[in-house]
Amino acid sequence: MIPIVQFEKDNLSAIFGNSLAQSGIDHGGPNSYAITLTGTIMEGKKLYVGNLPYSTNETQLSELFSTYGEVVSAKIIENKGFGFVEMGTSEEAQAALDGLNDTEYGGRTMRIDEARPMQPRRDFGGSSGGNRSGGFGGNSGGFNRRRF
């Protein structure tokens, strides 16, 4: 259950700005409102930016997000159509997410979300020291050319 918090009417926009996600407003008295908030509050400052045109470079990405605050870093993953932007504060990151998500850039609709921490990669290469027999021939149950 989401708690209901009361604020003075004049302080609502100063506290929440334009990024207030409202599911309902109930008049709580002559100068106050009870607001039920939905959604999530951004904790980090790093954003995932998806569905970018492949021609987008890091300078263009930085300039696009600088409208919403300080851009600490902008990184494009080459030939993948996505990148990451780190903003100066979590509030600036939230403002950029609210302002740019599902907007068109370079003929494509950008998808912006809070970046998740990198997960450790599984090691697929190298030898683990075990017996890697098998395949074509031998007694390992692989394909035996002599059989046909």
Phi, psi and omega in degrees: 000139180268129181290152176260129183240140179256139179227155172293141183306316184289340184267353183302307183290331178291326181280314188254342182061210182274355185267015180290122176262114185248133171254347177184142177235126177243133178292121185254010182150185185296327183229025180218159179227147171259126185240130173263118183269141175235168180091193182238155176259129183292133179262323184264180181246357185257134183244142169271133179237110184249166179064038177278150171299143182296341180278353182294135175248173185294327178295315179297318179296317179297316179296320179299317183276342183295342176299334185258003178144193182287127175264112180285317178205153175222127184228125176260133173271110188300140177057025179238341178080022175212169180198188181224142177231130175253124180265166182294323180223164178292330178293320177293322178296318179296319179297319178294318178299312181297322184278332188249341181298137181064024173256158182272136175218121179061032178084006180233148179272113182289145174243117184239137179209164176294132181291140176267152178298148178295137176268144178298140180277148174280144181275112179260345185260172175078173181258139180267004178089355181274173177281120183253036181286162182137194178086230188270101172096188182079188181258025186266001179090006178282189180291127181248113183294332184288345185290332185257000000 
